Amino acid sequence: MSVDDPEARLRETLDSLAQNVTPAPDAYARASSEWRRRDRRRRLLMLVLAVVIIAVADLVGLWALHSLSESDSPPGDQRVDVIVQP
């Protein structure tokens, strides 16, 4: 090994660090449960957001329909004749 070879020195350093590391026995289970929890939270948030958007769109649509129907109604003091044909 040459002193001028930084790649070899880095490899040796990382190998020595890797030998001293001991993984936790339940690391995968913890990480997996954390990812599942985040996924459930993300899906729930998207569901709530979709419901809110649809509810707001429905309310705006109903308000628009109601405001349009009010402008077409006849005034209270005028008589409206309805002719029904047999």
C-alpha positions in Angstrom: 0.0 0.0 0.0 1.2 3.4 -0.9 0.8 6.4 1.4 -0.2 8.5 -1.6 -3.2 6.2 -2.3 -6.2 7.9 -0.6 -8.7 5.4 -1.9 -6.9 2.5 -0.2 -6.5 4.5 3.1 -10.2 5.3 3.0 -11.1 1.6 2.4 -9.0 0.5 5.3 -10.5 3.1 7.6 -14.1 2.2 6.6 -13.3 -1.5 7.0 -12.0 -1.0 10.5 -15.1 1.1 11.4 -17.4 -1.6 10.0 -15.8 -4.3 12.1 -16.6 -2.3 15.3 -20.2 -1.7 14.4 -22.8 -4.1 15.8 -26.3 -3.7 14.4 -29.3 -3.6 16.7 -31.3 -6.9 16.6 -34.6 -5.1 16.0 -33.4 -2.4 13.7 -35.3 -3.8 10.7 -38.5 -4.2 12.7 -38.3 -0.6 14.0 -37.6 0.9 10.6 -40.4 -1.1 9.0 -42.9 -0.1 11.6 -41.8 3.5 11.3 -42.3 3.4 7.5 -45.7 1.8 7.8 -46.8 4.4 10.4 -45.6 7.2 8.0 -47.4 5.6 5.1 -50.7 5.3 7.1 -50.4 9.0 8.1 -49.7 10.1 4.6 -52.7 8.1 3.2 -55.0 9.5 6.0 -53.8 13.0 5.3 -54.5 12.6 1.6 -57.9 11.2 2.3 -58.8 14.1 4.6 -57.5 16.6 2.1 -59.6 15.0 -0.7 -62.7 15.1 1.4 -62.2 18.7 2.3 -61.6 19.7 -1.3 -64.8 17.8 -2.4 -66.9 19.3 0.4 -65.7 22.8 -0.4 -66.4 22.3 -4.1 -69.9 21.0 -3.3 -70.6 24.0 -1.0 -69.5 26.4 -3.7 -71.6 24.7 -6.3 -74.7 24.7 -4.1 -74.2 28.3 -3.2 -73.9 29.2 -6.8 -77.0 27.3 -7.7 -78.9 28.9 -4.8 -77.8 32.4 -5.7 -78.8 31.9 -9.4 -82.2 30.6 -8.5 -82.9 33.6 -6.2 -82.4 36.1 -9.0 -85.0 34.4 -11.3 -87.8 34.4 -8.7 -90.6 36.9 -9.3 -91.1 39.9 -7.0 -93.6 39.4 -4.2 -96.1 42.0 -5.3 -96.6 40.8 -8.9 -99.1 38.2 -9.9 -97.9 35.1 -11.7 -100.4 33.2 -13.8 -99.8 29.6 -14.5 -101.5 28.1 -17.5 -101.7 24.3 -17.5 -102.8 22.6 -20.8 -104.6 19.3 -20.7 
